[in-house]
Amino acid sequence: MISNWSQSRRLKIQLKHDAQINAIDRKSDLRKEVYLSAAEELVRANYYLGALTQIDFTKTNIGDGLQDFFASAAKLSLVAEEDTGKHLNELIVAYSDVLFKLMAYVMPISDLRNKVKIINEHYENTQTEIQRILAEMRRYNESCNQDDRIFGVLDSSFKFQQKSASDLSNERNQCLTEITENTKRFSIQLMEEMKTLSMLQAPVMVGIRKELDINTNIGSYKALIASSTERVKEQLDNFLINLNKNA
């Protein structure tokens, strides 16, 4: 009886221990899945911010590109430790803030791109009309028609369409120049905002690594991010300098 009682006691202890281990493993697996997903969405969010100037906002909601990141961050906040969750909330707010700041640079570019599309349509129409008038003028000459009034009308229409095409081409070139200048300003502002976001990302990533039992020094991690950001900024500065030289 004593032996049975002892075995039962050991079995209860073993079962309780196994349950605790299983709970820890389930929690670890859940965290690992959520953390890796959040890290992946963080990279996508950064890429999305950099690609804002290429998006047609007449067809796409500007905030849609960050929805997966916000959803992943919400999951992360449920399983992360309190300190990591605090830094994560600061990062989420920062991304929303940066998105609205960049909109001030992106919307004029989007408007100009749409304007260029409209100009291109009108320009193509003028080219079609020019070709039609030239064909009429060839037929007129080949028919040996002596009615100068007809040729005068055709010539007047030809000159009008040519001037329209020239005006549209100049307007389009002006829009493209403004797009280039606005894109430069956007790139410079984006670089400044990414510096801020990178510093806010650091404690979140360090917290995640610690909770995954990966040793990380936040000071070293921030220094690495700052160094990488500075190198990217130098590359951007050199690109803008060369762009201005070739303009």
C-alpha positions as a Markdown table, in Angstrom:
| # | Residue | x | y | z |
|---|---|---|---|---|
| 1 | Met | 0.0 | 0.0 | 0.0 |
| 2 | Ile | 2.8 | 2.3 | 0.9 |
| 3 | Ser | 4.6 | 1.4 | -2.3 |
| 4 | Asn | 1.4 | 2.1 | -4.3 |
| 5 | Trp | 0.9 | 5.4 | -2.5 |
| 6 | Ser | 4.6 | 6.4 | -3.3 |
| 7 | Gln | 4.2 | 5.5 | -6.9 |
| 8 | Ser | 0.9 | 7.4 | -7.2 |
| 9 | Arg | 2.6 | 10.5 | -5.6 |
| 10 | Arg | 5.5 | 10.3 | -8.0 |
| 11 | Leu | 3.1 | 9.8 | -10.9 |
| 12 | Lys | 1.2 | 12.9 | -9.9 |
| 13 | Ile | 4.4 | 14.9 | -9.6 |
| 14 | Gln | 5.5 | 13.6 | -13.0 |
| 15 | Leu | 2.2 | 14.4 | -14.7 |
| 16 | Lys | 2.2 | 17.9 | -13.2 |
| 17 | His | 5.8 | 18.5 | -14.3 |
| 18 | Asp | 5.0 | 17.1 | -17.8 |
| 19 | Ala | 1.9 | 19.4 | -18.0 |
| 20 | Gln | 4.1 | 22.4 | -17.0 |
| 21 | Ile | 6.7 | 21.5 | -19.6 |
| 22 | Asn | 4.0 | 21.0 | -22.3 |
| 23 | Ala | 2.5 | 24.4 | -21.4 |
| 24 | Ile | 5.9 | 26.0 | -21.7 |
| 25 | Asp | 6.6 | 24.3 | -25.0 |
| 26 | Arg | 3.2 | 25.4 | -26.4 |
| 27 | Lys | 3.8 | 28.9 | -25.2 |
| 28 | Ser | 7.2 | 28.9 | -26.8 |
| 29 | Asp | 6.0 | 27.5 | -30.1 |
| 30 | Leu | 3.2 | 30.1 | -30.2 |
| 31 | Arg | 5.6 | 32.9 | -29.4 |
| 32 | Lys | 8.1 | 31.7 | -32.0 |
| 33 | Glu | 5.4 | 31.6 | -34.7 |
| 34 | Val | 4.1 | 35.1 | -33.8 |
| 35 | Tyr | 7.5 | 36.6 | -33.4 |
| 36 | Leu | 8.8 | 35.3 | -36.7 |
| 37 | Ser | 5.7 | 36.5 | -38.5 |
| 38 | Ala | 6.0 | 40.0 | -36.8 |
| 39 | Ala | 9.7 | 40.2 | -37.9 |
| 40 | Glu | 8.7 | 39.3 | -41.5 |
| 41 | Glu | 5.9 | 41.9 | -41.5 |
| 42 | Leu | 8.2 | 44.5 | -40.1 |
| 43 | Val | 10.5 | 44.1 | -43.2 |
| 44 | Arg | 7.5 | 44.3 | -45.5 |
| 45 | Ala | 6.3 | 47.5 | -43.7 |
| 46 | Asn | 9.7 | 49.2 | -44.3 |
| 47 | Tyr | 9.6 | 48.1 | -47.9 |
| 48 | Tyr | 6.1 | 49.5 | -48.3 |
| 49 | Leu | 7.1 | 52.9 | -47.0 |
| 50 | Gly | 10.0 | 53.0 | -49.4 |
| 51 | Ala | 7.7 | 52.1 | -52.4 |
| 52 | Leu | 4.9 | 54.7 | -51.6 |
| 53 | Thr | 5.8 | 56.9 | -54.6 |
| 54 | Gln | 5.1 | 54.0 | -57.0 |
| 55 | Ile | 1.6 | 53.3 | -55.8 |
| 56 | Asp | -1.5 | 54.6 | -57.6 |
| 57 | Phe | -3.7 | 56.0 | -54.8 |
| 58 | Thr | -6.7 | 56.4 | -57.0 |
| 59 | Lys | -6.9 | 52.6 | -56.9 |
| 60 | Thr | -5.3 | 51.7 | -53.6 |
| 61 | Asn | -5.9 | 52.9 | -50.0 |
| 62 | Ile | -2.6 | 54.3 | -48.7 |
| 63 | Gly | -3.0 | 52.6 | -45.4 |
| 64 | Asp | -3.7 | 49.1 | -46.8 |
| 65 | Gly | 0.0 | 48.3 | -47.1 |
| 66 | Leu | 0.5 | 48.4 | -43.3 |
| 67 | Gln | -2.6 | 46.4 | -42.3 |
| 68 | Asp | -0.7 | 43.1 | -42.2 |
| 69 | Phe | 2.0 | 44.7 | -40.0 |
| 70 | Phe | -0.6 | 46.2 | -37.6 |
| 71 | Ala | -2.4 | 42.8 | -37.4 |
| 72 | Ser | 0.8 | 41.0 | -36.7 |
| 73 | Ala | 1.8 | 43.5 | -34.1 |
| 74 | Ala | -1.5 | 43.1 | -32.4 |
| 75 | Lys | -0.9 | 39.4 | -32.1 |
| 76 | Leu | 2.6 | 40.0 | -30.8 |
| 77 | Ser | 1.4 | 42.4 | -28.1 |
| 78 | Leu | -0.8 | 39.5 | -26.8 |
| 79 | Val | 2.1 | 37.1 | -26.2 |
| 80 | Ala | 5.0 | 39.4 | -25.6 |
| 81 | Glu | 6.3 | 40.4 | -22.2 |
| 82 | Glu | 5.1 | 43.7 | -20.8 |
| 83 | Asp | 8.4 | 45.6 | -21.5 |
| 84 | Thr | 8.5 | 44.3 | -25.1 |
| 85 | Gly | 4.8 | 45.2 | -25.5 |
| 86 | Lys | 5.4 | 48.7 | -24.3 |
| 87 | His | 8.1 | 49.3 | -26.9 |
| 88 | Leu | 5.9 | 47.6 | -29.6 |
| 89 | Asn | 3.1 | 50.1 | -28.9 |
| 90 | Glu | 5.5 | 53.0 | -29.3 |
| 91 | Leu | 6.6 | 51.5 | -32.6 |
| 92 | Ile | 3.1 | 51.1 | -33.9 |
| 93 | Val | 2.2 | 54.7 | -33.2 |
| 94 | Ala | 5.5 | 55.8 | -34.9 |
| 95 | Tyr | 4.6 | 53.9 | -38.0 |
| 96 | Ser | 1.2 | 55.6 | -38.2 |
| 97 | Asp | 2.8 | 58.9 | -37.6 |
| 98 | Val | 5.4 | 58.3 | -40.3 |
| 99 | Leu | 2.8 | 57.2 | -42.8 |
| 100 | Phe | 0.9 | 60.5 | -42.4 |
| 101 | Lys | 4.1 | 62.5 | -42.7 |
| 102 | Leu | 5.1 | 60.8 | -45.9 |
| 103 | Met | 1.6 | 61.3 | -47.4 |
| 104 | Ala | 2.4 | 65.0 | -47.6 |
| 105 | Tyr | 5.2 | 64.1 | -50.0 |
| 106 | Val | 3.5 | 61.2 | -51.8 |
| 107 | Met | 0.2 | 62.7 | -52.7 |
| 108 | Pro | 1.6 | 65.5 | -55.0 |
| 109 | Ile | 3.7 | 62.8 | -56.8 |
| 110 | Ser | 0.6 | 60.7 | -57.3 |
| 111 | Asp | -1.4 | 63.7 | -58.6 |
| 112 | Leu | 1.4 | 64.5 | -61.0 |
| 113 | Arg | 1.6 | 60.9 | -62.3 |
| 114 | Asn | -2.2 | 61.0 | -62.9 |
| 115 | Lys | -1.8 | 64.3 | -64.7 |
| 116 | Val | 1.0 | 62.8 | -66.9 |
| 117 | Lys | -1.4 | 59.9 | -67.8 |
| 118 | Ile | -4.1 | 62.4 | -68.9 |
| 119 | Ile | -1.5 | 64.4 | -70.9 |
| 120 | Asn | -0.3 | 61.3 | -72.6 |
| 121 | Glu | -3.8 | 60.5 | -73.7 |
| 122 | His | -4.3 | 63.9 | -75.2 |
| 123 | Tyr | -0.8 | 63.8 | -76.8 |
| 124 | Glu | -1.6 | 60.5 | -78.5 |
| 125 | Asn | -4.9 | 62.0 | -79.8 |
| 126 | Thr | -3.0 | 64.9 | -81.3 |
| 127 | Gln | -0.5 | 62.5 | -82.9 |
| 128 | Thr | -3.4 | 60.5 | -84.4 |
| 129 | Glu | -5.0 | 63.7 | -85.7 |
| 130 | Ile | -1.7 | 64.9 | -87.2 |
| 131 | Gln | -1.3 | 61.7 | -89.1 |
| 132 | Arg | -4.9 | 62.0 | -90.4 |
| 133 | Ile | -4.3 | 65.5 | -91.6 |
| 134 | Leu | -1.0 | 64.6 | -93.3 |
| 135 | Ala | -2.8 | 61.8 | -95.1 |
| 136 | Glu | -5.5 | 64.3 | -96.2 |
| 137 | Met | -2.8 | 66.6 | -97.4 |
| 138 | Arg | -1.1 | 63.8 | -99.4 |
| 139 | Arg | -4.4 | 62.9 | -101.0 |
| 140 | Tyr | -5.0 | 66.6 | -101.9 |
| 141 | Asn | -1.6 | 66.9 | -103.6 |
| 142 | Glu | -1.9 | 63.6 | -105.4 |
| 143 | Ser | -5.3 | 64.6 | -106.8 |
| 144 | Cys | -3.9 | 67.8 | -108.3 |
| 145 | Asn | -6.6 | 69.8 | -106.5 |
| 146 | Gln | -6.2 | 73.5 | -107.1 |
| 147 | Asp | -8.6 | 74.7 | -104.4 |
| 148 | Asp | -6.2 | 76.6 | -102.1 |
| 149 | Arg | -9.0 | 77.0 | -99.5 |
| 150 | Ile | -9.0 | 73.3 | -98.8 |
| 151 | Phe | -5.2 | 73.1 | -98.4 |
| 152 | Gly | -5.3 | 76.2 | -96.2 |
| 153 | Val | -7.8 | 74.6 | -93.8 |
| 154 | Leu | -5.7 | 71.4 | -93.7 |
| 155 | Asp | -2.5 | 73.4 | -93.1 |
| 156 | Ser | -4.2 | 75.4 | -90.4 |
| 157 | Ser | -5.4 | 72.3 | -88.7 |
| 158 | Phe | -2.0 | 70.7 | -89.0 |
| 159 | Lys | -0.3 | 73.7 | -87.4 |
| 160 | Phe | -2.9 | 73.8 | -84.6 |
| 161 | Gln | -2.3 | 70.1 | -83.8 |
| 162 | Gln | 1.4 | 70.5 | -83.9 |
| 163 | Lys | 1.3 | 73.4 | -81.4 |
| 164 | Ser | -1.0 | 71.4 | -79.2 |
| 165 | Ala | 1.4 | 68.4 | -79.3 |
| 166 | Ser | 4.3 | 70.7 | -78.5 |
| 167 | Asp | 2.4 | 72.4 | -75.6 |
| 168 | Leu | 1.4 | 69.0 | -74.2 |
| 169 | Ser | 5.0 | 67.7 | -74.5 |
| 170 | Asn | 6.3 | 70.7 | -72.6 |
| 171 | Glu | 3.7 | 70.3 | -69.9 |
| 172 | Arg | 4.5 | 66.6 | -69.6 |
| 173 | Asn | 8.2 | 67.4 | -69.2 |
| 174 | Gln | 7.4 | 69.9 | -66.5 |
| 175 | Cys | 5.4 | 67.4 | -64.6 |
| 176 | Leu | 8.1 | 64.8 | -64.9 |
| 177 | Thr | 10.6 | 67.3 | -63.6 |
| 178 | Glu | 8.4 | 68.1 | -60.6 |
| 179 | Ile | 8.0 | 64.3 | -60.0 |
| 180 | Thr | 11.7 | 63.9 | -59.9 |
| 181 | Glu | 12.2 | 66.8 | -57.5 |
| 182 | Asn | 9.3 | 65.7 | -55.2 |
| 183 | Thr | 10.8 | 62.1 | -55.2 |
| 184 | Lys | 14.1 | 63.5 | -54.1 |
| 185 | Arg | 12.4 | 65.3 | -51.2 |
| 186 | Phe | 10.5 | 62.2 | -50.3 |
| 187 | Ser | 13.6 | 60.1 | -50.3 |
| 188 | Ile | 15.4 | 62.5 | -48.0 |
| 189 | Gln | 12.4 | 62.6 | -45.6 |
| 190 | Leu | 12.0 | 58.8 | -45.8 |
| 191 | Met | 15.7 | 58.4 | -44.7 |
| 192 | Glu | 15.1 | 60.6 | -41.7 |
| 193 | Glu | 12.0 | 58.8 | -40.7 |
| 194 | Met | 13.6 | 55.4 | -41.1 |
| 195 | Lys | 16.3 | 56.5 | -38.6 |
| 196 | Thr | 13.7 | 57.2 | -36.0 |
| 197 | Leu | 11.8 | 53.9 | -36.8 |
| 198 | Ser | 15.1 | 51.9 | -36.6 |
| 199 | Met | 15.9 | 53.2 | -33.1 |
| 200 | Leu | 12.3 | 52.3 | -32.0 |
| 201 | Gln | 12.6 | 48.9 | -33.6 |
| 202 | Ala | 15.8 | 48.1 | -31.7 |
| 203 | Pro | 14.2 | 47.5 | -28.2 |
| 204 | Val | 11.4 | 45.5 | -29.7 |
| 205 | Met | 13.8 | 43.2 | -31.6 |
| 206 | Val | 16.0 | 42.9 | -28.6 |
| 207 | Gly | 13.0 | 42.0 | -26.5 |
| 208 | Ile | 11.9 | 39.4 | -29.0 |
| 209 | Arg | 15.4 | 37.9 | -29.1 |
| 210 | Lys | 15.5 | 37.7 | -25.3 |
| 211 | Glu | 12.2 | 36.0 | -25.1 |
| 212 | Leu | 13.4 | 33.5 | -27.7 |
| 213 | Asp | 16.5 | 32.9 | -25.5 |
| 214 | Ile | 18.8 | 34.6 | -28.0 |
| 215 | Asn | 21.3 | 36.8 | -26.2 |
| 216 | Thr | 21.4 | 40.4 | -27.6 |
| 217 | Asn | 22.9 | 43.6 | -26.3 |
| 218 | Ile | 20.6 | 46.5 | -27.0 |
| 219 | Gly | 23.5 | 49.0 | -27.1 |
| 220 | Ser | 25.4 | 47.0 | -29.7 |
| 221 | Tyr | 22.2 | 46.4 | -31.6 |
| 222 | Lys | 21.4 | 50.1 | -31.8 |
| 223 | Ala | 25.0 | 50.9 | -32.8 |
| 224 | Leu | 24.7 | 48.4 | -35.6 |
| 225 | Ile | 21.4 | 49.9 | -36.8 |
| 226 | Ala | 22.9 | 53.4 | -36.6 |
| 227 | Ser | 25.9 | 52.3 | -38.7 |
| 228 | Ser | 23.8 | 50.6 | -41.3 |
| 229 | Thr | 21.4 | 53.6 | -41.5 |
| 230 | Glu | 24.3 | 56.0 | -42.0 |
| 231 | Arg | 25.8 | 53.9 | -44.8 |
| 232 | Val | 22.4 | 53.9 | -46.5 |
| 233 | Lys | 22.2 | 57.7 | -46.1 |
| 234 | Glu | 25.6 | 58.1 | -47.7 |
| 235 | Gln | 24.5 | 56.0 | -50.6 |
| 236 | Leu | 21.4 | 58.1 | -51.0 |
| 237 | Asp | 23.4 | 61.3 | -50.8 |
| 238 | Asn | 25.8 | 60.1 | -53.5 |
| 239 | Phe | 22.8 | 59.0 | -55.7 |
| 240 | Leu | 21.2 | 62.4 | -55.4 |
| 241 | Ile | 24.5 | 64.2 | -56.2 |
| 242 | Asn | 25.0 | 62.1 | -59.3 |
| 243 | Leu | 21.3 | 62.6 | -60.3 |
| 244 | Asn | 21.7 | 66.4 | -60.1 |
| 245 | Lys | 24.9 | 66.2 | -62.1 |
| 246 | Asn | 23.2 | 64.3 | -64.9 |
| 247 | Ala | 20.0 | 66.4 | -64.8 |
